[in-house]
Amino acid sequence: MILKESSKLSIPVTFRAAGTSLCGQSISDSVLVIAGSHWKNYKIDKDGLKIHLQPGLIGAKVNALLSPFGRKIGPDPASINAAMIGGIAANNASGMCCGTAENSYKTMDSIRIILADGSLLDTSDPESKEHFRQTHPQLIQEISEMAASVKANPILSARIARKFKMKNTTGYSLNALVDFSDPFDVIEHLMIGSEGTLGFIAEISIKTVVEHPFRASSLMIFPDIEKACNAVSFLKSAPVAAVELMDRAGLRSVEDEARMPEYLKTLSPTASAILVETRAMQKEELDRQIAVILETVKRIPSEIPIQFTSVPSEYALLWKIRKGLFPSVGAMRKTGTTVIIEDVAFPVPRLAEATLDLHRLFEKWGYHEAVIFGHALEGNLHFVFTQDFGSQSEIDRYAKFMAEVAELVVAKYDGSLKAEHGTGRNMAPFVELEWGAEAFALMKQIKQIFDPNYLLNPGVILNNDSEAHLKNLKPIPAASEKIDQCTECGFCEPNCVSAELTLTPRQRIVVFREMSSLAKSSHEPHIAAAHAEAYQYKGNETCATDGLCATACPAKIDTGKLIKNLRTEEIDSGQNRAVWIADRMAGTTAIVRKALSFVGFCHSILGTPIMKGISGSLRKLSENRIPLWNEFMPLGAKRINKIQSLKSAKKVVYFPSCINRAMGVSKENHGEKQLSEKMLELLNKGGFEVIYPEKLKGLCCGMAFSSKGYTGAGIKKSNELEVA
Ligand SMILES: Cc1cc2nc3c(=O)[nH]c(=O)nc-3n(C[C@H](O)[C@H](O)[C@H](O)COP(=O)(O)OP(=O)(O)OC[C@H]3O[C@@H](n4cnc5c(N)ncnc54)[C@H](O)[C@@H]3O)c2cc1C
């Protein structure tokens, strides 16, 4: 419907899944279709060997669904906890293990797409294909002819095949024209990596891959990058699942983080690391593989002795080093600057030379904080640096640096300018440089066939403006030290409880930044006022301030703290009243308990409809101060019986929050035990003796106050609890 209308009215449309893309491909100043929350259906087939997925499912959630079958999806971007299937397929995303063998292109079984004219094609359904053949004969013919002409051009088809042996997401998936002849096979594979510029992916069926139960990892430190890269070349034929390269600057950027190995601080100035992982179905097989790998790298002298660990907590720590590289640069950057991650690929035998060349470019252009890491087994390197877009001279520096990077990757190494993150707007000006005129013409022809009016995600992948990557640069103004380090990656969004009601933490931050800029400029005060008014409910009142966003944020930003600050600023009186209540916590919880029990009693006498009527009237009379009652309201909690606990040498302190001390089960769940009793049972079952803090009745963690902006009372209660 949307596509039919946009086609009729010539209005550009962009699709978005989780919006975690790094190259500006899921943004728009026209219609943005966010296919997330209503696109989460799935069906598992053949005992997990195949899965049918709608585009709004988060990758990690799909893997959780497949886990009981010992399977997972092939694509494994580092963003898998947030990225959704639509974006994973449309970017042909990949990661540490999937390489070019298990990406969406290789593991796709069939696809259901909606084209720019609003027509639907389901390649799993013979009837749909037949119908499409009849309604779109020209499209079918043009695609068939293209595939045939590419195959008839041995130099071009060999170049395409060679370039896709490496990871490559620059431009369209031209390998579809080489790998397939059936037009439907070509169409479905062209959709992969098309970044929403050829059609909408409404469903995709994927052949799953095995999830090995046994894993071991080793952080191998070599004296220099050359030796580390040589080790990578040798490991290419060893039984490894992942080999991640990290340069000295990268290791230095995380050495001060909690629980990092001490030796990181004392490595030689040129030391470089590779993090190697091996996986197997059986323990014995894993041990054999470890022996083969150790034998393989024995020829290269390492800076510290090489050893593997299969202890989950230990290898998780090693991977924490690798995963911390991007956020650590982001977190260290100067306020107001942007963190940029590039994503290139080189032939593996030339990886060392290419890495040194990149280091030289960083030096030349003054990117001294830049770090290099990446999926070395695939020749795929990421480099992360910070960039100020606040002045023309800085933009010029960035432009010259990027031009030299492109020249280096293409002219010297015939590599990929975008290995896995997609072309987006950022790399669109360089697609022809990488591919050459002949292949680039094919890409334009593909776009012309599927979207002749250039309405789908215009400017992405193909862009006539050779300076598109230097325009519309997004400022990141300083707004509050609580959130200035946010890179707007979107990892926080799946954790937010109000995401589908109002704003996500990322959106709260983005709007807050905009409001801060507006407040600083004297232009258009009415816009600033309108923002502030809308933010009151959408940004402020609906934030749960529970800090769950921080648990997923690479920079550990707790957006709730920003909102608590705003709430504190709003409170001009009442701080003392909050402290007064906080000092009488035992009485307060007792009153709540009794009030809830009384309301529950009234409910049992009057019934639900009358209670609802009375509650509605009271709320109106109180001008919304009295909360609206509903039948799920809990009854007052039973007092906590401290004597019940089992006696044991294993002891645990259990602090039931004031909410759980006040609220019991609802009438609906009559017969169930209240949470504090269940917790006690669970801990006892685990053999623990439960110790309650002294003077429990008067204690509170402080959240009830601080979350409303009553900071003084919040800190007081939190300190009291800690002492207890
Ligand atoms: C910290 C960080 C680490 C990352 N690590 C990796 C990594 O290791 N590997 C990697 O490959 N990428 C990585 N990325 C980039 C990005 O997360 C992935 O490419 C991811 O797959 C994008 O998914 P998404 O759901 O966010 O898609 P979005 O950003 O929402 O969209 C991506 C593209 O797909 C299109 N699209 C979305 N849904 C549809 C649909 N239903 N139909 C048609 N087109 C659609 C959009 O228009 C857009 O062009 C990383 C990003 C961050 C922030």
The ligand as an SDF file (V2000), in Angstrom:
LIG
                    3D

 53 58  0  0  0  0  0  0  0  0999 V2000
   28.8130   -1.0260   17.2020 C   0  0  0  0  0  0  0  0  0  0  0  0
   28.3740   -1.6080   15.8950 C   0  0  0  0  0  0  0  0  0  0  0  0
   28.9620   -2.7740   15.4610 C   0  0  0  0  0  0  0  0  0  0  0  0
   28.5910   -3.3110   14.2160 C   0  0  0  0  0  0  0  0  0  0  0  0
   29.1800   -4.4770   13.8220 N   0  0  0  0  0  0  0  0  0  0  0  0
   28.8630   -4.9960   12.6260 C   0  0  0  0  0  0  0  0  0  0  0  0
   29.4690   -6.2170   12.1920 C   0  0  0  0  0  0  0  0  0  0  0  0
   30.2450   -6.8470   12.8960 O   0  0  0  0  0  0  0  0  0  0  0  0
   29.1570   -6.6620   10.9670 N   0  0  0  0  0  0  0  0  0  0  0  0
   28.2580   -6.0200   10.1600 C   0  0  0  0  0  0  0  0  0  0  0  0
   28.0120   -6.4940    9.0570 O   0  0  0  0  0  0  0  0  0  0  0  0
   27.6670   -4.8900   10.5540 N   0  0  0  0  0  0  0  0  0  0  0  0
   27.9300   -4.3610   11.7630 C   0  0  0  0  0  0  0  0  0  0  0  0
   27.3210   -3.2070   12.1690 N   0  0  0  0  0  0  0  0  0  0  0  0
   26.4100   -2.5170   11.2450 C   0  0  0  0  0  0  0  0  0  0  0  0
   24.9230   -2.9290   11.3810 C   0  0  0  0  0  0  0  0  0  0  0  0
   24.6170   -3.1490   12.7220 O   0  0  0  0  0  0  0  0  0  0  0  0
   24.5750   -4.1900   10.6010 C   0  0  0  0  0  0  0  0  0  0  0  0
   24.8620   -4.0430    9.2400 O   0  0  0  0  0  0  0  0  0  0  0  0
   23.1120   -4.6490   10.7990 C   0  0  0  0  0  0  0  0  0  0  0  0
   22.8980   -5.8190   10.0900 O   0  0  0  0  0  0  0  0  0  0  0  0
   22.0870   -3.6260   10.3700 C   0  0  0  0  0  0  0  0  0  0  0  0
   20.8250   -4.0940   10.8070 O   0  0  0  0  0  0  0  0  0  0  0  0
   19.6630   -3.0990   11.2490 P   0  0  0  0  0  0  0  0  0  0  0  0
   18.5240   -3.9360   11.6690 O   0  0  0  0  0  0  0  0  0  0  0  0
   20.1380   -2.1050   12.1860 O   0  0  0  0  0  0  0  0  0  0  0  0
   19.3410   -2.4380    9.8340 O   0  0  0  0  0  0  0  0  0  0  0  0
   19.0180   -0.9270    9.4710 P   0  0  0  0  0  0  0  0  0  0  0  0
   20.1790   -0.0670    9.8170 O   0  0  0  0  0  0  0  0  0  0  0  0
   17.7100   -0.5340    9.9950 O   0  0  0  0  0  0  0  0  0  0  0  0
   18.9160   -1.0760    7.8890 O   0  0  0  0  0  0  0  0  0  0  0  0
   20.0070   -1.5080    7.1270 C   0  0  0  0  0  0  0  0  0  0  0  0
   19.6770   -1.3940    5.6410 C   0  0  0  0  0  0  0  0  0  0  0  0
   18.6700   -2.3450    5.3420 O   0  0  0  0  0  0  0  0  0  0  0  0
   17.5440   -1.7220    4.7720 C   0  0  0  0  0  0  0  0  0  0  0  0
   16.3900   -2.4500    5.2860 N   0  0  0  0  0  0  0  0  0  0  0  0
   16.0090   -2.6130    6.5670 C   0  0  0  0  0  0  0  0  0  0  0  0
   14.9200   -3.3930    6.6190 N   0  0  0  0  0  0  0  0  0  0  0  0
   14.6130   -3.7280    5.3570 C   0  0  0  0  0  0  0  0  0  0  0  0
   13.5920   -4.5190    4.7700 C   0  0  0  0  0  0  0  0  0  0  0  0
   12.6580   -5.1400    5.4960 N   0  0  0  0  0  0  0  0  0  0  0  0
   13.5700   -4.6330    3.4260 N   0  0  0  0  0  0  0  0  0  0  0  0
   14.5080   -4.0260    2.6580 C   0  0  0  0  0  0  0  0  0  0  0  0
   15.4890   -3.2760    3.1580 N   0  0  0  0  0  0  0  0  0  0  0  0
   15.5460   -3.1350    4.5000 C   0  0  0  0  0  0  0  0  0  0  0  0
   17.6110   -0.2860    5.2090 C   0  0  0  0  0  0  0  0  0  0  0  0
   16.9760    0.5670    4.2940 O   0  0  0  0  0  0  0  0  0  0  0  0
   19.1080   -0.0440    5.2420 C   0  0  0  0  0  0  0  0  0  0  0  0
   19.5720    0.2780    3.9760 O   0  0  0  0  0  0  0  0  0  0  0  0
   27.6290   -2.6620   13.4190 C   0  0  0  0  0  0  0  0  0  0  0  0
   27.0060   -1.5150   13.8960 C   0  0  0  0  0  0  0  0  0  0  0  0
   27.3750   -0.9930   15.1190 C   0  0  0  0  0  0  0  0  0  0  0  0
   26.6870    0.2470   15.6070 C   0  0  0  0  0  0  0  0  0  0  0  0
  1  2  1  0
  2  3  1  0
  2 52  2  0
  3  4  2  0
  4  5  1  0
  4 50  1  0
  5  6  2  0
  6  7  1  0
  6 13  1  0
  7  8  2  0
  7  9  1  0
  9 10  1  0
 10 11  2  0
 10 12  1  0
 12 13  2  0
 13 14  1  0
 14 15  1  0
 14 50  1  0
 15 16  1  0
 16 17  1  0
 16 18  1  0
 18 19  1  0
 18 20  1  0
 20 21  1  0
 20 22  1  0
 22 23  1  0
 23 24  1  0
 24 25  2  0
 24 26  1  0
 24 27  1  0
 27 28  1  0
 28 29  2  0
 28 30  1  0
 28 31  1  0
 31 32  1  0
 32 33  1  0
 33 34  1  0
 33 48  1  0
 34 35  1  0
 35 36  1  0
 35 46  1  0
 36 37  1  0
 36 45  1  0
 37 38  2  0
 38 39  1  0
 39 40  1  0
 39 45  2  0
 40 41  1  0
 40 42  2  0
 42 43  1  0
 43 44  2  0
 44 45  1  0
 46 47  1  0
 46 48  1  0
 48 49  1  0
 50 51  2  0
 51 52  1  0
 52 53  1  0
M  END
$$$$
